[in-house]
Amino acid sequence: MTFIEFKKLLLDAELTIPKFTALIKVSEKNIQAYKKKKEVPNAIATVAACFAKMNQEGIDYKALIEQLDLQKKEKKGAGFSNKKEKKD
């Protein structure tokens, strides 16, 4: 699915990209990165299509997703704030 088709589905679901990423607990940067690739992964496309269809059918999908109690994944890399101790 193209990024443009994905954004149209979000409109049908009455979501913006920031609201979509907050709902499914993923980084907005990850979703915005697909804009450069001009293509959205199948899993993200499927979720957006389901949200759009459920919204069209009058199903409160936001409440359903919130009940899942999804947790945002945190990066576990060695960033600037995580300095490892040097072993001698």
C-alpha positions in Angstrom: 0.0 0.0 0.0 1.3 3.5 -0.8 1.7 6.1 1.9 -1.0 8.2 0.2 -3.5 5.3 0.4 -2.5 4.8 4.0 -3.2 8.5 4.8 -6.6 8.2 3.1 -7.5 5.3 5.3 -6.5 7.3 8.4 -8.9 10.1 7.2 -11.6 7.5 6.8 -10.9 6.3 10.4 -10.9 9.9 11.6 -7.3 9.7 12.7 -4.2 11.8 12.2 -0.8 10.2 12.1 0.0 11.4 15.7 -3.3 10.0 16.9 -2.8 6.7 15.1 0.7 6.2 16.5 -0.5 7.1 20.0 -3.3 4.6 19.7 -1.2 1.7 18.5 1.8 2.7 20.7 4.5 3.1 18.0 6.9 5.9 17.3 5.6 8.6 15.0 9.1 8.7 13.4 8.7 5.1 12.3 5.4 5.8 10.5 6.8 9.0 9.0 9.8 7.0 7.7 7.4 5.2 5.4 6.6 8.5 3.7 10.1 8.5 2.2 9.8 4.9 1.1 6.4 5.7 -0.3 5.1 2.4 0.9 3.6 1.1 4.2 4.2 -2.4 5.6 1.4 -4.9 5.3 0.7 -5.0 9.1 0.4 -1.2 9.4 -1.8 -1.1 6.2 -4.0 -3.8 7.6 -4.5 -2.0 10.9 -5.4 1.3 9.1 -7.9 -0.5 6.8 -9.5 -2.2 9.8 -9.8 1.0 11.7 -11.4 2.7 8.6 -13.9 -0.1 8.1 -14.8 -0.2 11.8 -15.3 3.5 11.9 -17.5 3.3 8.8 -19.6 0.6 10.5 -19.9 2.6 13.7 -17.7 0.4 15.8 -15.8 2.2 18.6 -12.4 0.7 17.6 -10.5 3.2 19.8 -12.0 1.7 23.0 -11.3 -1.8 21.8 -7.6 -1.0 21.2 -7.3 0.9 24.5 -8.6 -2.3 26.3 -5.6 -4.2 24.9 -3.3 -2.1 27.2 -0.6 -1.9 24.6 2.9 -0.9 25.8 5.2 1.3 23.8 8.5 -0.4 23.1 11.6 1.6 24.3 14.9 1.5 22.4 17.4 -0.6 24.2 20.5 0.6 22.4 23.5 2.4 23.8 22.5 6.0 23.3 24.1 9.2 24.5 22.4 8.8 27.9 23.4 5.2 28.4 27.1 5.1 28.9 28.5 1.7 29.6 31.2 1.2 32.1 34.6 0.4 30.5 36.1 -2.9 31.6 39.9 -2.9 32.0 
